[in-house]
């Protein structure tokens, strides 16, 4: 399995790049922002999602591991394949998509071609609480302080941010919750 690939961009095609790695050209499907930023002749590293089918071997490239992880989460949602997931990332952008998922707002997704109201709602329901708005990784859904904040009515994004801001030396659960409440209400 290909995890990452580093090479020189030799061509820009309609929705993909050709990355030359030691004389072998690999076609990478990339998000619109990454395609626009890519310059022919530049040396770049991409994290790769490899899709192997009977009739195709497709590589999807991402500049950051967080974008690749978000893509992997999207294709884990029923009804969303790699092409649609890449289209969602291209249309919405990684940070805006993370914020929409964390806030439980499907409106951003409804504007993407090929995503109807049911699919948009399914993405939000399936990924809310699993995708961190900041892109730092998955939300700490097993953390008791996080769970308490969500139970008190805070959004997963607010709870995640408050828990992330806690000093690591505070281990008492009551003290953590008090500090987190102060941070979440600011």
Secondary structure as GFF3:
##gff-version 3
##sequence-region A 1 186
A	DSSP	beta_strand	4	12	.	.	.	ID=ss1
A	DSSP	beta_strand	16	21	.	.	.	ID=ss2
A	DSSP	beta_strand	24	29	.	.	.	ID=ss3
A	DSSP	alpha_helix	32	37	.	.	.	ID=ss4
A	DSSP	beta_strand	43	52	.	.	.	ID=ss5
A	DSSP	beta_strand	57	62	.	.	.	ID=ss6
A	DSSP	alpha_helix	65	75	.	.	.	ID=ss7
A	DSSP	alpha_helix	82	92	.	.	.	ID=ss8
A	DSSP	alpha_helix	94	103	.	.	.	ID=ss9
A	DSSP	alpha_helix	107	110	.	.	.	ID=ss10
A	DSSP	alpha_helix	117	127	.	.	.	ID=ss11
A	DSSP	alpha_helix	144	151	.	.	.	ID=ss12
A	DSSP	alpha_helix	156	164	.	.	.	ID=ss13
A	DSSP	alpha_helix	173	184	.	.	.	ID=ss14
###
